[in-house]
Amino acid sequence: MADVAAEQPVLDASALVQVLARTARAVAAAKQPEDSLYAVLTAIRSALGATGAALLQAEQGRLLPVAQEGMQIDERPLDESWPPPRDGGGYPVLLGGQLEGVLLLANVPAAVLSAQEIPLAALLDLAAVVLRTHRLSEERRKARQAQEIHSLERLSRTPVTAQALGLAPLRQVLPEVFAELVRRYVDLLDGALEQRAYKVDRGVSEQLRALAEEIGSYNAGPRDVIEVHTAALKQKTAALPPTLAQAYLEEGRLVALELMGHLASYYRRYAVRPWPAGSRQSGAAVQ
């Protein structure tokens, strides 16, 4: 143990200030809250010579992994019994007396932990600030996502032409058909996100055109598209972390817009309207 501890130089006051300043600059320069988490985690690993480290955020009685390097940690109950720190156990990460999360370390000898106690305490304080910032950012993001879905739900309840003509929503008159359309739409959201992320062709446009044809065959309209879109988003994002849920919301806007365009084209092909004499041939299809 003593030999291993000797290999890991103890940070003196000057070195500690440099580590903290460097980490603080990395945190300030981070474009995303996740980048800040990894900046702190890297500093902790470097200071202690850990082969692995993970930060878990406390949320609703659970500990959620938000950053990990060199180890794979799953979500777990907050009240789970932890091994002592010398065995890779959890260091509580506190800010203002509130538990923000837990730090896990891998393969750090007890002698090293004892020798680096002061640097670790300082880095844990920085980790607590970063974890709280991350939590608040996630809460704001979730609130925006919930507001967007709520706005879509309100829009779908707004009376439109189909309702004025006595056509009830598809989800009411054909609930099984509606559920199948939602399932297909969820698959299309997955495909659209894969196309954007991995630059592959999942045939999303062709599938959206086919979906629009089917929606049109049921005399469904824009409100039904919005309801399918909203139901699919709620189903898909319910258990996702906010970052991934936001990606689905953003891609979903484009998918819904394209589907609306295909549906409009479907109805234009079958729309017929009278034209004044001399303007266009009476009964010509609307272009």
Stockholm file with secondary structure:
# STOCKHOLM 1.0

chainA/1-287         MADVAAEQPVLDASALVQVLARTARAVAAAKQPEDSLYAVLTAIRSALGATGAALLQAEQGRLLPVAQEGMQIDERPLDESWPPPRDGGGYPVLLGGQLEGVLLLANVPAAVLSAQEIPLAALLDLAAVVLRTHRLSEERRKARQAQEIHSLERLSRTPVTAQALGLAPLRQVLPEVFAELVRRYVDLLDGALEQRAYKVDRGVSEQLRALAEEIGSYNAGPRDVIEVHTAALKQKTAALPPTLAQAYLEEGRLVALELMGHLASYYRRYAVRPWPAGSRQSGAAVQ
#=GR chainA/1-287 SS CHHHHHHSCCCCHHHHHHHHHHHHHHHHHCSSHHHHHHHHHHHHHHHHTCSEEEEEEEETTEEEEEEEESSCCCCEETTCCCCCGGGTCEEEEEETTEEEEEEEEESCCHHHHHHTHHHHHHHHHHHHHHHHHHHHHHHHHHHHHHHHHHHHHHHHTSCCHHHHTTCCCHHHHCHHHHHHHHHHHHHHHHHHHHHHHHCCCCCHHHHHHHHHHHHHHTTCCHHHHHHHHHHHHHHHHTTSCHHHHHHHHHHHHHHHHHHHHHHHHHHHHHCBCCCCTTTSCTTCBCC
#=GC SS_cons         CHHHHHHSCCCCHHHHHHHHHHHHHHHHHCSSHHHHHHHHHHHHHHHHTCSEEEEEEEETTEEEEEEEESSCCCCEETTCCCCCGGGTCEEEEEETTEEEEEEEEESCCHHHHHHTHHHHHHHHHHHHHHHHHHHHHHHHHHHHHHHHHHHHHHHHTSCCHHHHTTCCCHHHHCHHHHHHHHHHHHHHHHHHHHHHHHCCCCCHHHHHHHHHHHHHHTTCCHHHHHHHHHHHHHHHHTTSCHHHHHHHHHHHHHHHHHHHHHHHHHHHHHCBCCCCTTTSCTTCBCC
//
